[in-house]
Amino acid sequence: MVAAASPPPPSSLYSHAVQVDGWLYVAGQLPTDPDAPTAPLPEGIEAQSEMCFENIRRILDHAGYTLKDTVFMRIFLRELDRDFTAFNSVYSRFFLQNEPLPSRTTVGVSALSRGALVEIDIVCFR
């Protein structure tokens, strides 16, 4: 467990991040505001994707990692066909194409917690 990382909601039975031998496993992040966890989710896939990446970045900062340490990412999209291109436009702001990119899996799902459009988990190594 990464003690300094922002904690998950009190009702959750997991750690946001666990570090083992240079590996960092970050649990799926929803587009929730960690400073106002019960606030409504942002509108639209772009705003929700941005919030997910900001939540991930916040956890990585606490753990001493950066997005450049990401080796694998899994993206869950509630509307895969509709939102894939828009998600990629946000993704490309966080992961530049002229730098090494993490491997990635993107899957369509029928539902996500709180009605979210996107959830992202990652694995980092340094």
Contact map, one row per residue, 1 for C-alpha under 8 A:
111000000000001111100000000000000000000000000000000000000000000000000000000000000000000000000000000000000000000000000000000000
111110000000001111100000000000000000000000000000000000000000011000000000000000000000000000000000000000000000000000000000000000
111110000000000000000000000000000000000000000000000000000000000000000000000000000000000000000000000000000000000000000000000000
011111000000000000000000000000000000000000000000000000000000011000000000000000000000000000000000000000000000000000000000000000
011111100000000110000000000000000000000000000000000000000111011000000000000000000000000000000000000000000000000000000000000000
000111110000000100000000000000000100000000000000000000000110010000000000000000000000000000000000000000000000000000000000000000
000011111100001100000000000000000000000000000000000000000000000000000000000000000000000000000000000000000000000000000000000000
000001111101011100000000000000000000000000000000000000000000000000000000000000000000000000000000000000000000000000000000000000
000000111111000000000000000000000000100000000000000000000000000000000000000000000000000000000000000000000000000000000000000000
000000111111000000000000000000000000000000000000000000000000000000000000000000000000000000000000000000000000000000000000000000
000000001111100000000000000000000000000000000000000000000000000000000000000000000000000000000000000000000000000000000000000000
000000011111110000000000000000000000000000000000000000000000000000000000000000000000000000000000000000000000000000000000000000
000000000011111000000000000000000000000000000000000000000000000000000000000000000000000000000000000000000000000000000000000000
000000010001111100000000000000000000000000000000000000000000000000000000000000000000000000000000000000000000000000000000000000
110000110000111111000000001000000000000000000000000000000000000000000000000000000000000000000000000000000000000000000000000000
110011110000011111000000011100000000000000000000000000000010000000000000000000000000000000000000000000000000000000000000000000
110010000000001111100001111000000000000000000000000000000010000000000000000000000000000000000000000000000000000000000000000000
110000000000001111110001110000000000000000000000000000000000000000000000000000000000000000000000000000000000000000000000000000
110000000000000011111111100000000000000000000000000000000000000000000000000000000000000000000000000000000000000000000000000000
000000000000000001111111000000000000000000000000000000000000000000000000000000000000000000000000000000000000000000000000000000
000000000000000000111110000000000000000000000000000000000000000000000000000000000000000000000000000000000000000000000000000000
000000000000000000111111000000000000000000000000000000000000000000000000000000000000000000000000000000000000000000000000000011
000000000000000000111111100000000000000000000000000000000000000000000000000000000000000000000000000000000000000000000000001111
000000000000000011110111110000000000000000000000000000000000000000000000000000000000000000000000000000000000000000000000001110
000000000000000011100011111000000000000000000000000000000000000000000000000000000000000000000000000000000000000000000000111100
000000000000000111000001111100000000000000000000000000010010000000000000000000000000000000000000000000000000000000000000111000
000000000000001110000000111110000000000000000000000000000000000000000000000000000000000000000000000000000000000000000001110000
000000000000000100000000011111000000000000000000000000000000000000000000000000000000000000000000000000000000000000000011110000
000000000000000000000000001111110000000000000000000100110000000000000000000000000000000000000000000000000000000000000011100000
000000000000000000000000000111110000000000000001001100000000000000000000000000000000000000000000000000000000000010010111000000
000000000000000000000000000011111000000011000001111100100000000000000000000000000000000000000000000000000000000000010110000000
000000000000000000000000000011111101111111000000001100000000000000000000000000000000000000000000000000000000000000000000000000
000000000000000000000000000000111111111010000000001000100000000000000000000000000000000000000000000000000000000000000000000000
000001000000000000000000000000011111100000000000000000100000000000000000000000000000000000000000000000000000000000000000000000
000000000000000000000000000000001111100000000000000000000000000000000000000000000000000000000000000000000000000000000000000000
000000000000000000000000000000011111111000000000000000000000000000000000000000000000000000000000000000000000000000000000000000
000000001000000000000000000000011111111000000000000000000000000000000000000000000000000000000000000000000000000000000000000000
000000000000000000000000000000011001111100000000000000000000000000000000000000000000000000000000000000000000000000000000000000
000000000000000000000000000000011001111110000000000000000000000000000000000000000000000000000000000000000000000000000000000000
000000000000000000000000000000010000011111000000000000000000000000000000000000000000000000000000000000000000000000000000000000
000000000000000000000000000000111000001111100001000000000000000000000000000000000000000000000000000000000000000000010000000000
000000000000000000000000000000110000000111110011001000000000000000000000000000000000000000000000000000000000000000000000000000
000000000000000000000000000000000000000011111011000000000000000000000000000000000000000000000000000000000000000000000000000000
000000000000000000000000000000000000000001111111000000000000000000000000000000000000000000000000000000000000000000001000000000
000000000000000000000000000000000000000000111111100000000000000000000000000000000010011000000000000000000000000000001100000000
000000000000000000000000000000000000000000011111110000000000000000000000000000000000011001000000000000000000000000000000000000
000000000000000000000000000000000000000001111111111000000000000000000000000000000000000000000000000000000000000000000000000000
000000000000000000000000000001100000000011111111111100000000000000000000000000000000000000000000000000000000000000011100000000
000000000000000000000000000000100000000000001111111110000000000000000000000000000000001001100000000000000000000000000110000000
000000000000000000000000000000100000000000000111111111000000000000000000000000000000000001000000000000000000000000000000000000
000000000000000000000000000001111000000001000011111111100000000000000000000000000000000000000000000000000000000000000000000000
000000000000000000000000000011110000000000000001111111110000000000000000000000000000000000000000000000000000000000000111000000
000000000000000000000000000000000000000000000000111111111000000000000000000000000000000000000100000000000000000000000001000000
000000000000000000000000000000000000000000000000011111111100000000000000000000000000000000000000000000000000000000000000000000
000000000000000000000000000010101100000000000000001111111110000000000000000000000000000000000000000000000000000000000000000000
000000000000000000000000010010000000000000000000000111111111000000000000000000000000000000000000000000000000000000000000000000
000000000000000000000000000000000000000000000000000011111111100001100000000000000000000000000000000000000000000000000000000000
000011000000000000000000000000000000000000000000000001111111110000000000000000000000000000000000000000000000000000000000000000
000011000000000110000000010000000000000000000000000000111111111000000000000000000000000000000000000000000000000000000000000000
000010000000000000000000000000000000000000000000000000011111111111100000000000000000000000000000000000000000000000000000000000
000000000000000000000000000000000000000000000000000000001111111111000000000000000000000000000000000000000000000000000000000000
010111000000000000000000000000000000000000000000000000000111111110000000000000000000000000000000000000000000000000000000000000
010110000000000000000000000000000000000000000000000000000011111110000000000000000000000000000000000000000000000000000000000000
000000000000000000000000000000000000000000000000000000000001111111000000000000000000000000000000000000000000000000000000000000
000000000000000000000000000000000000000000000000000000000001111111101000000000000000000000000000000000000000000000000000000101
000000000000000000000000000000000000000000000000000000001001100111111100000000000000000000000000000000000000000000000000000000
000000000000000000000000000000000000000000000000000000001001000011111100000000000000000000000110000000000000000000000000000100
000000000000000000000000000000000000000000000000000000000000000001111100000000000000000000000010000000000000000000000000000000
000000000000000000000000000000000000000000000000000000000000000011111110000000000000000000000000000000000000000000000000000111
000000000000000000000000000000000000000000000000000000000000000001111111100000000000000000000000000001000000000000000000011110
000000000000000000000000000000000000000000000000000000000000000000001111100000000000000000000000000011100000000000000000011110
000000000000000000000000000000000000000000000000000000000000000000000111110000000000000000000000000001110000000000000000011100
000000000000000000000000000000000000000000000000000000000000000000000111111000000000000000000000000001111000000000000001111000
000000000000000000000000000000000000000000000000000000000000000000000001111100000000000000000000000000011110000000000001110000
000000000000000000000000000000000000000000000000000000000000000000000000111110000000000000000000000000011110000000000111100000
000000000000000000000000000000000000000000000000000000000000000000000000011111000000000000000000000000000111100000000111000000
000000000000000000000000000000000000000000000000000000000000000000000000001111110011000000000000000000000111100000001110000000
000000000000000000000000000000000000000000000000000000000000000000000000000111110000000000000000000000000001111100011100000000
000000000000000000000000000000000000000000000000000000000000000000000000000011111111000000000000000000000001110000001000000000
000000000000000000000000000000000000000000000000000000000000000000000000000011111111000000000000000000000011100000000000000000
000000000000000000000000000000000000000000000000000000000000000000000000000000111111000000000000000000000000000000000000000000
000000000000000000000000000000000000000000000000000000000000000000000000000000111111100000000000000000000000000000000000000000
000000000000000000000000000000000000000000001000000000000000000000000000000010111111111000000000000000000000000000000000000000
000000000000000000000000000000000000000000000000000000000000000000000000000010111111111100000000000000000000000000000000000000
000000000000000000000000000000000000000000000000000000000000000000000000000000000111111110000000000000000000000000000000000000
000000000000000000000000000000000000000000001100000000000000000000000000000000000011111111000000000000000000000000000000000000
000000000000000000000000000000000000000000001100100000000000000000000000000000000011111111100000000000000000000000000000000000
000000000000000000000000000000000000000000000000000000000000000000000000000000000001111111110000000000000000000000000000000000
000000000000000000000000000000000000000000000000000000000000000000000000000000000000111111111000000000000000000000000000000000
000000000000000000000000000000000000000000000100110000000000000000000000000000000000011111111100000000000000000000000000000000
000000000000000000000000000000000000000000000000100000000000000000000000000000000000001111111110000000000000000000000000000000
000000000000000000000000000000000000000000000000000000000000000000000000000000000000000111111111100000000000000000000000000000
000000000000000000000000000000000000000000000000000000000000000000000000000000000000000011111111000000000000000000000000000000
000000000000000000000000000000000000000000000000000010000000000000100000000000000000000001111111000000000000000000000000000000
000000000000000000000000000000000000000000000000000000000000000000110000000000000000000000111111101010000000000000000000000000
000000000000000000000000000000000000000000000000000000000000000000000000000000000000000000011111111110000000000000000000000000
000000000000000000000000000000000000000000000000000000000000000000000000000000000000000000010011111110000000000000000000000000
000000000000000000000000000000000000000000000000000000000000000000000000000000000000000000000001111100000000000000000000000000
000000000000000000000000000000000000000000000000000000000000000000000000000000000000000000000011111110000000000000000000000000
000000000000000000000000000000000000000000000000000000000000000000000000000000000000000000000001111111000000000000000000000000
000000000000000000000000000000000000000000000000000000000000000000000010000000000000000000000011101111100000000000000000000000
000000000000000000000000000000000000000000000000000000000000000000000111100000000000000000000000000111110000000000000000000000
000000000000000000000000000000000000000000000000000000000000000000000011100000000000000000000000000011111000000000000000000000
000000000000000000000000000000000000000000000000000000000000000000000001111000000000000000000000000001111100000000000000000000
000000000000000000000000000000000000000000000000000000000000000000000000111000000000000000000000000000111110000000000000000000
000000000000000000000000000000000000000000000000000000000000000000000000011110000000000000000000000000011111000000000000000000
000000000000000000000000000000000000000000000000000000000000000000000000011110010000000000000000000000001111100000000000000000
000000000000000000000000000000000000000000000000000000000000000000000000000111110000000000000000000000000111110000000000000000
000000000000000000000000000000000000000000000000000000000000000000000000000111110000000000000000000000000011111100000000000000
000000000000000000000000000000000000000000000000000000000000000000000000000001100000000000000000000000000001111100000000000000
000000000000000000000000000000000000000000000000000000000000000000000000000001000000000000000000000000000000111110110000000000
000000000000000000000000000000000000000000000000000000000000000000000000000001000000000000000000000000000000111111111110000000
000000000000000000000000000001000000000000000000000000000000000000000000000000000000000000000000000000000000001111110000000000
000000000000000000000000000000000000000000000000000000000000000000000000000000000000000000000000000000000000000111110000000000
000000000000000000000000000000000000000000000000000000000000000000000000000000000000000000000000000000000000001111111000000000
000000000000000000000000000001100000000010000001000000000000000000000000000001000000000000000000000000000000001111111110000000
000000000000000000000000000000000000000000011001000000000000000000000000000011100000000000000000000000000000000100111110000000
000000000000000000000000000001100000000000001001100100000000000000000000001111000000000000000000000000000000000100011111000000
000000000000000000000000000111100000000000000000100100000000000000000000001110000000000000000000000000000000000100011111100000
000000000000000000000000001111000000000000000000000110000000000000000000111100000000000000000000000000000000000000000111110000
000000000000000000000000111110000000000000000000000000000000000000000000111000000000000000000000000000000000000000000011111000
000000000000000000000000111100000000000000000000000000000000000000000111110000000000000000000000000000000000000000000001111100
000000000000000000000011110000000000000000000000000000000000000000000111100000000000000000000000000000000000000000000000111110
000000000000000000000011100000000000000000000000000000000000000010101111000000000000000000000000000000000000000000000000011111
000000000000000000000111000000000000000000000000000000000000000000001110000000000000000000000000000000000000000000000000001111
000000000000000000000110000000000000000000000000000000000000000010001000000000000000000000000000000000000000000000000000000111
